[in-house]
Each structure stands twice: as C-alpha cells, then as structure tokens.
Amino acid sequence: MSAPLPTCYLNGAYLPLAEARVSPLDRAFLFGDAVYEVIPVYAGRPFRLREHLDRLNRSLAAIRMAAPRSHPEWAAICQRLIAQNGGQDSYLYIQVTRGGELGRNHAWPDGLTPTLFAYATSLDATPEKLLDQGVAAITAEETRWTRRDIKSTALLANILLKKLAVDAGAFETILLEKGELTEGSSTTVHVVSDGVVHTPPNGHHVLPGTTRDVVTELAVRLNLSSNSSRVTEAQLRSADEIWLAFATRGILPVTRLDGTAVGNGKPGPLFKRMHAAFVDYTRELAGTPPL
Ligand SMILES: Cc1ncc(COP(=O)(O)O)c(C=O)c1O
C-alpha cells in the first residue's frame, strides 16, 4: 500500500500530515457527516479536476452544505499540495465535513464552520500482473443506503463489502440488487457483451464515476458501441469481459467472477484497446491547465 506524502492541507494551512489535528467533536468523527473526492495526479496535473469538483459540489448540495471553495480556489490548493509533495504521480484526497459543535445533535445547528482537509498519496504504476492476468471479483447483495450518488465518508457498508472480497482472495465485490448490477464496493463496473460496453445508468443507486465518463468518451474515440442501461445478473455472469473503473487505477479487467472464468479467463481485446486509449489520454493532457 502506498504511504501518504508528508504535507497536507487543513483549514487554510499547509502542514506536516503527522501534525494535523481535528476535534473529536467534528461531525465527520461523530456522524460521518462529510463528503470527499479522490483525484488522480499524472505528471503533476490533477486529472478531470473539474469533474471531481463538480461532483464534490453536487455531494455538498445533496447534504445541504454550501461549497466552501470555488473551483479555482480548490485548484490552487491542489497545485500547492502537489508541488509541496514533490510533483510525483499521486492521488489527492479532499474531505469537507460539516464541522464541529459543542455537543452532539443529529439535526445540525446553522452557522457551523466546515472542516477542509486534503492530503496526497503517491500512486505507483499499476502492476503489470494486474493488467496481464486481471483480477478476481466476487458478488454480493447490496447492503448500502439509497443515496449512493453522494460521495459520503460514511462508508461502513462499502468497507464491509470490500473486506468480503479481500477475505475471498479477490480484488472487488460487485454488487447486485434485485437481480441487477449496481457497481463495485469502490468501483464502477462495465460489462462487455457481443462487442458492446454496458454500464448501469447514473442515478441515486450508484456513484456517478468520473472514470466511467472517461471510458464512455474513449469508447466514442475507439468507435466502440457503449450503452448506459440496466445490466442483469445473467448479463454480468455471461459477459465476454468485465472492467472495473475507478480514479486511482483507471480501468482493470476482471477475469474471474465468483471463481468462474470471465470470457476465456484473460483480459479481453476491448479491455486492451480501452486501457491503451486511457493511458494515451492521460499523457495527452500533460502540461495543459487543470481546469
Ligand atoms: C462506490 C463507488 N463507485 C464508483 C467509484 C468510481 O468513481 P471514480 O471513477 O470517480 O473514482 C468509486 C470510487 O471511489 C466508488 O467508491
């Protein structure tokens, strides 16, 4: 696992992560009353920053919080964190909490000052083995709440579901609800059948993934048919290819599902094309303005 980089941002200050302190009365600690983003940084440039910040603002609005910083202000914070941590490939974590109060009230009082926190973690290249052999996934029934579109730090169900995968020697738990695919515990799932890339539509039941949108855009470039529509459990289990999409790794191929080979058990031809297009796209953006 990659270690966090030394400098973080907390409420306007840049300081050593080891010295950063937040009150235990912060509502993020007491209630998980906070939202977050995870933004990859390639060649010193935050990737899809506007899309991540737009989603952060949508999450904030959904929990009835005002945006505490503008996009250019967040961009400046990100650039300074990247620079102070050496400019390497990394990912930034941004968290906005509702703040603290002297007490513990479910219904928050007006006028709280949000806590703003961000830090960086180095991002090593995806191990070749994962790209050559793919990863295993298991399935499980959804146990999460009904507002999965909010990128909330209240991730208890997600972490329990992810742990099921790790306990089974797998990488991800793919979630099913009433016989249909929703997403992975921390990933968007794409299913390839007969040359068409399918992904469940956005809505309250899934997080609108930023990487998912990149995959959809690159499908156009590659002249691949892609389709945002409901995916049944049967379609998932008979897929030619299954991909996981998430900010820190782009896309990864799933080659075993619940112990059974997906397709011929190797990363498929469309995965290879999409992955190459993804890497090219991140390189194309190097040196361009982040917003
Ligand atoms: C539940 C869930 N779905 C999907 C995703 C993928 O989103 P993104 O591509 O923006 O990383 C994540 C990422 O953390 C996630 O936690």
The ligand as an SDF file (V2000), in Angstrom:
LIG
                    3D

 16 16  0  0  0  0  0  0  0  0999 V2000
  -18.9060    3.2190   -4.7360 C   0  0  0  0  0  0  0  0  0  0  0  0
  -18.0310    3.7420   -5.8330 C   0  0  0  0  0  0  0  0  0  0  0  0
  -18.4590    3.6300   -7.1010 N   0  0  0  0  0  0  0  0  0  0  0  0
  -17.7010    4.0740   -8.1320 C   0  0  0  0  0  0  0  0  0  0  0  0
  -16.4660    4.6520   -7.9040 C   0  0  0  0  0  0  0  0  0  0  0  0
  -15.6610    5.1490   -9.0770 C   0  0  0  0  0  0  0  0  0  0  0  0
  -15.6580    6.5530   -9.1140 O   0  0  0  0  0  0  0  0  0  0  0  0
  -14.4240    7.3370   -9.7300 P   0  0  0  0  0  0  0  0  0  0  0  0
  -14.2680    6.8030  -11.1050 O   0  0  0  0  0  0  0  0  0  0  0  0
  -14.8250    8.7570   -9.7350 O   0  0  0  0  0  0  0  0  0  0  0  0
  -13.2500    7.0200   -8.8690 O   0  0  0  0  0  0  0  0  0  0  0  0
  -15.9870    4.7960   -6.6050 C   0  0  0  0  0  0  0  0  0  0  0  0
  -14.6980    5.4270   -6.3430 C   0  0  0  0  0  0  0  0  0  0  0  0
  -14.2560    5.5550   -5.2420 O   0  0  0  0  0  0  0  0  0  0  0  0
  -16.7970    4.3300   -5.5370 C   0  0  0  0  0  0  0  0  0  0  0  0
  -16.3940    4.4420   -4.2600 O   0  0  0  0  0  0  0  0  0  0  0  0
  1  2  1  0
  2  3  1  0
  2 15  2  0
  3  4  2  0
  4  5  1  0
  5  6  1  0
  5 12  2  0
  6  7  1  0
  7  8  1  0
  8  9  2  0
  8 10  1  0
  8 11  1  0
 12 13  1  0
 12 15  1  0
 13 14  2  0
 15 16  1  0
M  END
$$$$
